[in-house]
Amino acid sequence: MEHRHLLPDEIDQLLDGEAGFGVAPLLAHVENCPKCRAELADARQVVNALERMPHFAPSPLFRDRVMTQVQVFEPWHVSALDTAKRWLPASRPARFIGVAATSVFALVVSLSAVWMAVRLDAFLFFFDLAGQRARTALFDSLGGAIATTFGSAAVDTLRTGGVAAIAGVTSFLVIVVLAAVGLRALVATARRRRAT
């Protein structure tokens, strides 16, 4: 130990008051080496000064303020697992029922997909039939309002136009509603500005 000075971690061991077979040679070196003895004394003064300092505790909302500014990356698989755990029932019988219901649902969807792949012509027939019935029900329920607003020619055009005509009228109505909402928002903003 006489040929070299103490390393910082060895000085830390002496400051911490650790015991063991490796501490005795360190203490013997400190007794014989004035430089290491001075470094150990300086380190003790620093430790004593730190222990006398008052201890500060952060405010209770410090953690929340810091964490709102930290962007935590959460992988997709962790998010999916957390979502699945929230949906998973707590009790064992409820879990069994949930797994059974999910299995039945998955089986029905799988069989439906296989049936649609094998019988695509039947699926398209049923899809077209459902579309025609929905269109007929729509015209029966909204036909009077459309005829009053746009005239009976508009109803005839919609009946013969099919899906494209319905999509066009729906788009037109959505645009009209959005324009009305936008104008109302502009008027409300203008009124607020005049009031202030």
JOQUI-V808549 format. One record per pair of residues at least 12 apart in sequence whose ideal C-beta (glycine too) atoms are under 10 Angstrom apart, sorted by the first residue. I is the first residue (numbers start at 0). J is the second residue. D is the distance in whole Angstrom. If there is no record, write none. Layout:
I_J_D / I_J_D
This chain:
0_24_5 / 0_25_7 / 0_26_10 / 0_27_7 / 0_28_4 / 0_29_9 / 0_31_8 / 0_32_8 / 0_35_9 / 1_27_9 / 1_28_7 / 1_31_6 / 1_32_8 / 2_28_10 / 3_28_9 / 3_32_9 / 3_35_10 / 4_28_8 / 4_32_7 / 4_34_6 / 4_35_5 / 4_38_8 / 5_25_6 / 5_28_6 / 5_29_7 / 5_32_8 / 5_34_9 / 5_35_5 / 5_36_10 / 5_38_7 / 5_39_8 / 6_25_10 / 7_38_9 / 7_42_9 / 9_21_9 / 9_22_9 / 9_24_10 / 9_25_5 / 9_28_9 / 9_29_10 / 9_35_9 / 9_39_10 / 10_25_9 / 10_29_9 / 10_35_8 / 10_38_6 / 10_39_6 / 10_41_9 / 10_42_5 / 10_43_10 / 11_42_8 / 11_46_10 / 12_25_7 / 13_25_6 / 13_26_7 / 13_28_10 / 13_29_7 / 13_35_9 / 13_39_6 / 13_42_8 / 13_43_9 / 14_39_8 / 14_42_6 / 14_43_7 / 14_45_9 / 14_46_6 / 15_46_9 / 25_39_9 / 26_39_10 / 86_101_10 / 130_161_9 / 130_162_7 / 130_165_9 / 131_161_9 / 133_165_9 / 134_157_8 / 134_158_8 / 134_160_10 / 134_161_8 / 134_162_8 / 134_164_9 / 134_165_7 / 135_158_9 / 137_157_9 / 137_165_7 / 137_168_10 / 137_169_10 / 138_154_7 / 138_155_10 / 138_157_7 / 138_158_6 / 138_165_9 / 141_154_9 / 141_157_9 / 141_168_9 / 142_154_5 / 142_157_9 / 142_158_9 / 145_157_7 / 145_168_8 / 149_168_9 / 149_171_10 / 153_168_8 / 156_168_9
